[in-house]
Amino acid sequence: MADNKKIKSLPFLFLFFSPQLFLLLSLLLVPASAHEAAAGGTAPLAPEDYDPKNFQELNQEKVLGPHEKFGNPFGNKDDYQKQKLPEDIGTPLDDQIDDLLTVDAKKETVGNAAGLTESKVKAIKADGGLKVDAGGAAGGATAFQPAGAAAKGKRAPDVHLVNPTGFNGKWELFTDNTGVCSMHAILLPKVNKVLMYDATIWRISKILLPNGQCRILDEKTGEKDCFAHSVLMDMTTAQLTPLELKTDTWCSSGGLTLEGNLVSTGGFQGGANTVRYLDTCPGCTWREYPTALAAPRWYATQAQMPDGKMIVVGGRDAHSYEFIPPEGQHNAAPIKFDFLTQTTDKDENNLYPFVYLSTDGNVFIFANNRAVLLNPNTNQIVKELPPLQGGHRNYPASGQSVLLPLKLHSGNQGNVAAEVLICGGSAHADSYTKAAENVFYAALQDCGRMRITDPNPVWKRDLMPSPRLMGDMSLLPSGEVLILSGAKRGSSGWGFARDPNFTPVLYNPRVKRGERFRELAPTTIPRMYHSTATVLQDGRVLVAGSNTNNGYIYDAMFPTELRAEKFSPPYLDPALEKFKPQIDPAATPEKLGFNQKIAVQFKVNQVEPVKQENIRVTMYVPAFTTHSVSMNMRLLDLGLEAVKPNGPGVYSIDVWTPPNTTIAPTGYYLLFVVNQGVPSEGIWVQIK
């Protein structure tokens, strides 16, 4: 990812190098361990083994241009221990303020990034930009009822590990060469493969295109790129399938269609206005449309709407949004969104905004420290939400966020609350600028949680066990949240962070504040800038990537990372194996409709009878992960009816499917049965 607008001149510098010279430089200047890695693995050095003096000859300014403030991009092992580290873990908790801060009160008591008051909202309307809509719910959806409203039928029980053990998870190395550094990743339906891709701008990776294939960069000079920058990785064998990308996907966005195919948007320079498609089928390749978007989308966020359309919000110098046009068509103009102008500060801190489809049909958009609800049908702001105090949460401050699991009911499913959790980031608006001066502020340690469908929502804050920015947040099939990777100090950017956060944290949203966090087994691999986390079909999490370097560099403080790990959360403790359900795919429908009662059959090895209060059935949408943002990630906790024995150790449970596309956008989901907090392996289902 880039960190300075001067980078717009970057690709022209490559014209000074012939492809032969570039490859020769790569071979001569990359250490021997890297060449060994190219043949089948990587062997990054430990921080205490770095010797930057032996690597200074590879001067990035000569290769890529003096377009960034790198600090010391090659690393200095002394910096790893001796840094300028102001102590600041963010705003301390204050339950009274957290509980009493309402939408009305905050206009008098709380400052925010730009101060969007009622008068300013009216000014926006008069200016022809965004409009305030008193109508509330979008898309004809029923407005959300207060939490106290009665709902018929049963709600899914709050289940966590009934028999918790001391097992804090387990890390295992899955592969030592992912081929490309995983800047973006998503689990693709049906094929049990994860798609990973990087940027094309560096013209190098650790895997070549097949059959001597090369991408022609310049017809006149014959300059070409023979490396792959996207791969499909088999989750059983780690086998890689290289795929050719023609446009630059650097800092792009993505999501899945109804048929489970990927739609990718934006990127860098020639890729910024691009829409790409990759179907989930053997032998399928990228289809790319470089002029499909009306505005360049670099660091933008993509989300699926109830009607199947996808919205793309923001990006560097793109204070607007638009909907992805049908394949082969292009948008004439974007939709102006002044909210992004107002939330931009000196270091931006509003790129890769957090965007979620709410259960009332509106779109929750959070940028910097502020949030609004947008009606995607009328293009009007329907509500300004309270700012989240304490600091800055979006790139390059790079906090993490999820839409918490949506709890559904059997019978009446019209009353579904939506809650957002945002953790980490930076207390300082200038953390990026200071990092360029080798001043690495402590990351934020707090979390904010808000029920965005409440009439008068408020943020309630909690404190993580340690500070974190650039981390990844994943919804687990059990309904818990896994927070991992990232750093404790600094900012996103080239070499702009220090103090890796090796320790994952498990967050249980169903218990009271003060008891929600649990530290898990640490990894030994730093996962800093440009890393990803992907929830897998078996309940494990694939963790890959990390590249704080402007290129593929293996002799830096934090080398370009090509190893991938699988993390087993506590629910995969071998001692709990007897509680693990096994879904019978033959007895469970693969194609689902809305608001239907279906039967899910499973077996379990526990001796005692299965109790309904210990069972949950969840549906998970695979997330597109990049830069601490998990786009479209959604977990539905379905409404249940009776659990019935159906043979020795075999049970059938009646489950209500989601009521509509506002709650569950059409497409592929992983369906899990969770028994006493232990999930089954997921099976793919499609709802439409």
N, C-alpha and C positions, 0 to 999 in steps of 0.2 A: 504494500500500500504506500501511497505517496503522502508526503507531509508538507508540501510547499507548492504553491501554484506555479512557480517557475518551472516545474517539471514539464510544462506543456511543450518545451523545446527539446525534451529528452530524446525521442526516437531519432531525430536527425543526427545526433552524435554517432549513431551506429553506422552511418554512411561512410565514416572515415575508416572503417575496418572492413576488410574483405572477410567473407565467411571462413576462409582458410586461416587468416590471421587470428580471428576470434577463437576458433577451435584450438589453434596452437597455443594461444594465451591460456585458455582454459586448461589444457593438458599440462602446460609448464608450471602454472601457478597454483593449481589446486593440489593440496598435499596428497601423499601416496594413499593415505587412508580413504580419501575421497575416490580415487581411481578404483580402489578395491570395492568401494561401495557401488560404483557404477556397474561393476560386474555382478553384483548380487547382494550388497548390503552396505551399511554405513557403520563407521566407528568414530563418532564424535568424541572429542577430547573432554576430559573433566576440567572444570575451571582452573584447578591448580596446575594443570599441565600446559596451559596456553603459553605460547611464546610469540607475542605479536610481532616482535622484531623480525622473525623469519617470514612474516607475511606482509610486511609493509610494501613490498614491491607491487602487490596487486592494489593499486591506487584506484579506488572507485571513481575519483574525479576524472581520471584519464579514460576510463571505460564508459562511465555513464554520465559524466558531467557534474559540474559543481552546483547542483541545483538544490541540495539539501544541507541543512545544518546537522551534521551527523553526531556532533560531540566527538566521541571516539568510536567509530563504527567497528573497528577491529577488536575492540575490547582491551581491557587492561585488568589483569587479575587483581591489582591493588584496588581498583574501583569496586570490585566485588565485595570487598570488606570495608573499604574506607570511602564513604560517600557523605555528601552533605545531606543530612536526613532530618528535616524539621519534623518534630513529633506532632502528629495531628491525626486522630482517628475519626474526625468528623463531629457533628453535633451530638452531644450527649443526649440520652433518652430523657424525655420529660413527658410522662404519661398524661399529666393534666393538659398540657398543650396539645399532645397528640389526640386526646379524646375530645377536646372541646373546639378544636379548630374547624370551623364550618366554612362553607362557601362564602357566606355573607361576611363573617368575621374576618376572614383572611384579607379582604380588600382593605381593611383598616390596620391590620396588625402585621402583615407579612409582606416583605419586599420580594420581587421576583426578577427574572432576567430582563424583562422589558416592560412590565407593568400593564398588562392587558386589562384595563378597567372597562366598566360598562360604557363609558363615554368613548373609549378607543374602539370598542366593538362597533358602536354606532358609526364611528368615523370610517371604519373599514367598509361597512355596508355602503356608506355614502360614496366611497371611493371606487365602488364597483368591484371590490374584491370579495372576501368572504362575507357571508350574511349570517346573522343570528336567526335561528328558527325556533320559535316557541313551541313548535309542534311536537318536539321530543323525538319519539321513536322513528326510526328510518324504515323504509321499505314496507310499510304497512304492518310492521310488527306491533304487537300489543306492548304498550309501555310497561316497564317493569313495576311490579307491585312491591310495596315495602316488605321488609323481611318478616314482619309479623303477620302478613296475610296468610289465611288458611289455604292449605293445598291438600287435595284429596290424594289418597294412595300413599305408598311407602317410599321413603327416600332411601337411597343406598346407605348402608351403615358406615360409620366411621371406624374403619378397621386398620389396625397396624399390627406389627408383629406381636402375636399373643404370647409367644415363647421366645423373647429376645435372648440372644446369646452375646458373648463378648467378641463375636466376629465383626471386624471393622472393614471388611471388604478385602479384595485381593487383586493385585496387578499382575498381568502376564504380557510378555512381549509377543505380539502377534506377527510382526514382520519387521525386518530391519531395513526395508527399502520399499517405500510406497510409490516410488517412481517420480512423483511430483510432490512438492511440499503442499500439504492440505490447507490451502487458504479458504476453500469452500468445500462443503461436504453435505451429502444427503443420502439416506437409505432409499433405494428405489424399490417400489412394490414388485412382488411376485418373483423377482430374480435373485433375491438374497445377495445383492451387490450394493456397495457404496460407491457413489460417484464422487471423485475428488478432482478439483482443478485449482490451478494457480493462475498466474498471469502469463501472457505470452511475451511480454516486453523484454524479459531477460534472455530469451532465445536459448535457454539451456534448462535441462532437468536431469533426471537420472534414468530416463527411459526414452529410447528412440521410437519414432513412428515405424510401423511395420513395413516390411518389404521394400526397404530403401526409400520410402516415401518422404518427401520434403515439401515444406510450404515455401513457395516462391515469394520473396519479399520485394524484389525489384527486377522487373523483366529486362531492363537495360543492362544492369550490372550482373545479373544472374545470382544475386545474393539470395540465400535461402536459409531456412530453419528446419532442421531434420529431427528436432526433439518434440516429444509429445508434452502437452501441458494440461491434459486431462486424462484420467484413467478410470476404468471400472475395476473395483477390487472385490473379488469373491470372498465372502465372509467365512467360508469354511476352509479354503485352501490358500488364501492370500494371493491367488493368481491375478495378474494385472492384464487388462486389455487397454492398450493405448488408443486414444481418440484424437483426431486432429481438430484443433480450433483455429479458425482464420482470423477472428476478431479478438481484441484484448479484453479478457474477463477480469482484469485487475479491479478488485473492490466492487464486485457486481452483486446481484441479488437473484432470488429464484423461488420457485414453488412448483407444485404438482397440479396437473389437470385432472379432470374427471377420470380419464383413462390411465392415470398414474404416470404420465409423461412429464418430463421436466420442461418448464419455461424459464429461461434465464434472461435477465435484463441488465442493460447498462455495462459499465466498465470504464476503461481508460481510452482517451483519444478516439481512434476509429471504432472502438467498441462501445463508446458512451451512449450512443443512440440505438444500439443494437438490441433486437429480440432474437433469442436463440431457442431452438427446440431440439430435444433429444428424446426419442421414443424408447420405451422399455421393451426392446425386442432384440434377439440375436442379430448381430451385424449392423445394427442401426448406428447412424453417424449424425453429427450435428447438422442442423439446417439453420442458417444465419441470415438475418435481415438487418443490414447496418443502418438503415434510415427509418426504422419503424417508429421510434419514439420521437416526440416533438422536441424534447429537451434532453441535454446530456445528463445521464444518471450515473454519477460516480459517488459511491457511498450512499446509495438509496436503499429503501426498504420496500419489499413487495408483500402483498397480502391478498388472500382470496376473499371474494365477496359472496353473498348468498346466491346471486344469480350466476355464479361461476366465473364472472369476470375477475381480473386481477388488477389491483391498484398498485401503482409505484409512486412512492412518496419521497420527495426531497432529493438530496445529492448536493455535492459541492457546487455552489453558485446556482442551484436550481431550487428556488423557493416556490415550488409548485408541485402539483401531482398530475397524474394522468392514468387512464386505464389502458391496458395493453390491447392494441387493436387485433382483429382477426388476422390469422397468419397470412402474410403476403401483403397486408395493407399497412398504412402508416398514419399517424396522428398529425393533424394540421397544426394544432396549438395545445400547449399544456393549460391546466387550470391554475390560476394564480392562487397562492396560499401564503398570505402575509404573516401568518403565525410563524413560519420558518424564518422570515426576515427578522421578526421581533425576538426570536430566541437565539439568534446568532450573536456570539460575543467575539472578543479578540482572537481566541483560539478556536472559534466555531462552537465546539461542544454540543452541536445538535445534528451531526451527521449520523447516518444509520439510526434514524428515530425508531422508537419502539411502537409498533403498529399492530393492533389486534381488532378483529371483528368482535364486537360485543354481542351479548345475547339479546339486545333490543334492536339489532340491525344497524346501529351506529358504529363508527370506526373510532377507536381510542388511539390517539396519536400523542406520544410523549416525546418532547425534544428539550434537551438541556435540563431544566428543572420544572417544566410546566407541561400541562396536558389539556387537551380539548376532546370533545366528542363531535365527530363530523358525520353529517348525514350524507352518504355517498350518492344518494339519488337526487338530492336538491343542491348538493355542494354548499351546504350551509353549516356553520357551527351551531350546534344545538345546546352545548353547555361548555362553559369554561370551568375546569376542575381546579382545586387548590394546588398551588405549587408544592413540590416536595422540598422541604428545607434541607439544609446541610451542605449543598454543593451541586456538582454538575455530573450528569449521569450518561451522556451520550458521547460518541467519538469526537475528539480523542480522549476525553475523560474515561469513557468506556466502562460504564457499569454493566450490570447484567439484569435481565428481566424475563419474567414468564407471565402468561395468563394462567392462573391457578386452575386446578381441575374443576370442571363444571359438573355440579351434582344434579342429576336428573331424578324424576319421580316416576313411579308407575301410576297409570290412570291420568292424572292431570299434570302435564309437563310444561305448563305455560309460565311458571314462576321460577326462572332460573337466574340466580345471581351470578355476576361476573366480578372476579377479584384479580387485581394485578399486583405482582410483587416485583420490586426493583431494589437491587442491592449494589453496594459499592459505587465506584466512580472516584471523583476527586473533589475535595473541598475547595480547591483553588482554581479560579478561572484561567490562570496562567500556568497551569502545571506543564503543559506542552512547551511553552516558551521557556520556562525555567529548566526543563529537562535538557533543552538545547545548550544550556549554560552549565550542565552537570549538577543541577540542583534537583533532587528527586524527592518531591513531596510524598508523604505517606498517603496511600489510598484511603478512601472512605471505608469505614467498617460497619456502617449502619444499613438497614433495609427499611423501605417504606412499603406498606401494604394498604390497598384501598379497594373498597367495594364500589366499582365505578357505576353500578346500576342503582345505587341508593339515591334517594331524592336529594340528600345533602351529604355527599361523601366526604370522608376525612381520611387523611393519612395516619396510620398507626405504625410507629417505628419499633424496630427490634435491632439487636446488635449481634453481628456475626462473631465467631471466635477469633477472626483475624481480618485485617484489611485486605481488600482485593479490587483490582481492576483488570480488564482484559480477560476475565474468566469466562467460563461457559456455564449456563444454567440449563439443565435438562429435566423434563418431566418424566418420572419413572412410572412404569405401569402400575405400581402400587399406590400411586397418588402422591408420593413424596417428591421432593425436588433435590437434585444433585447439583452442587456447585463445586466446580474444580478449575484447575489451571489458573493462569494469569500471574500477576505480580502484586507485591505489597507496596511498591513505591514507583513514582514516575508517571508516565503517560504512554499512550499508544504512540507509535512512530519508530523510526529507525534508531534502534539503540537507546530509546528514551525511557526504558524501565529497568529497575533493579529489584533484587530480592524476590526471586520466584516464590510463588505460593504453591508448595508441593502437596499440601494437605487438603483433600476434598472435604466437603461438609455436606451432611444430609440435613435437609430442612423438612420438618413434618408440619404441614399447615393446619393439622387437625388437633393440635394440643395448644395449651395456653402459652402466652409469651413467657420467655425465660426458660422454656423446656423444649423449644423447637429445633435447636441446632445440636448436631452431633458430629464431632470430628472423626474422620475415617483414616484408613491406612494411607500413608503418603507414598507418592511415586518418587522415583529418583531422576526423572527426566524433566528439566524445565520446559514448561509450555507457556511461552510468552506471546508476543505479537504474532498474529496470523496462525492461530491454532484452532482446532475444531473438536467437537464432541458429538457423537451420533449414537442415539439409542438403537439397539439392535433387537432382532426378533426374539432372541433368547433371554432378553432382559439385561444383558451386559451393555456396556457403553464403550464404543470405539473412540479412543483419544489419539489424535494425530496432529501433525503440523507443528509450527513454531518457526518463524523466520523474522528476526529483527534486522536482517541485513538486506541491503539493496542488491540482491542477486543471490546466487547459490554459493554461500561462503561457509567453510567448515573449520576455520581457524579463528573464529571470533569468540567473544565472551559467551555468547549464546549462538552456537552454530546453526545453520540451516538444518532443520530436523526432519529426517525421513523415516524414523522409527515410528511404528504405531503400536499402541497398547490396547488391551481390552481390560476394562475394570469391572469386577463383579461386586455389586452392592451387597450390603449385609443380608438381604433376603436370599442370596444364593449361598449362604452358609451350608456346607454339606450336612450339618446336623439337622437342618430343616428340610431335607430332601423329601421326607415322607409327607410333608404338607403340600408339596408342589403338585398342582393339578396338571393333567394332560388332556387337552381338548381333543375331542374326536371330530376331525374335519368332515368326515363323511356324514355325521349326524348333526352338523351345524351348518346353516345356510351361508353361502358365500356372497350372494347378492341380497342386499337389504333394501327395504323401502322405509319410509318415514312413519313414525308412530304406529309401529306394528309390534305385536307380541310374538317373539320367536323363542325356540327352545335351543339352549346350548348344552351339549352333553360333554361330560368330562369324567375322568377317573382320578383317584387319588389313593395313595398307599397307606394313609393313616388308618389305624385300627378303629378308633372311636368314630362314631357317626359324624358326618359333616353337618355343622349348624349354619342355618341361613344367616345369622348375624355375623358370621365369620367370612362371608363370601362377598366379593365384589366382582363386577364385570366391567372392564374399562375398554375404551376405544381410543387409540393413539394415532395422531396424524404425524408422519415423519417430518421433521423440521429441516429446513435449509439453514445450515449454520455457517456463519462467517463473522469475524470481528465482534464477538461476544453477543451477537444477535441471532436468535433462533426463529426464523420467519415461519409463520403458519403453524407453529407447534401448538397442539391442542390435545387435551385429554378429557374424555367424557366418562363420567362415573354413572353408569346406566341404572335406571330404575328396575328393581327386581320384584319377582313374585316367588312362589313357593319353590324350594329345593326338594326334589323328589328322588328317592333311591330308584335305580334302574338296573339292578344287578349287583354282584359283589364288588364293592369299591367304586361303582359307577353311579353317577348322579346326573340328573337333568334339571336345569334351572330355567324358568320362564323369565325372559328379559324383554323390556320395552326398548325399541330402537328410538333414536332421537326424534323429536317432533317435527323438525323442519330444517331447511338449509341455513337458517340464521344460527341455529345451535350447532349444526353439523354440516358445513359446506360439503357438497358432493365430492366423491373421490374415494381413494383407497385408505383404509385404516387398518392398524393392527389390533385385533381383538384378543384380550387377555382375560382369563379367569384368575382371580386372586383369592387365595385361601389363607386366612390368618396372616395376611401381609406378604405371602409368598406367591409370586405370579407364575402362571404357566408360561410356556413358550407361546408367542403370539401367532395367530393365523390371519392371513390377509382376507379382508372382506371389503366389498365395495357398496357404498350407499348412494342411491340416486333416485 
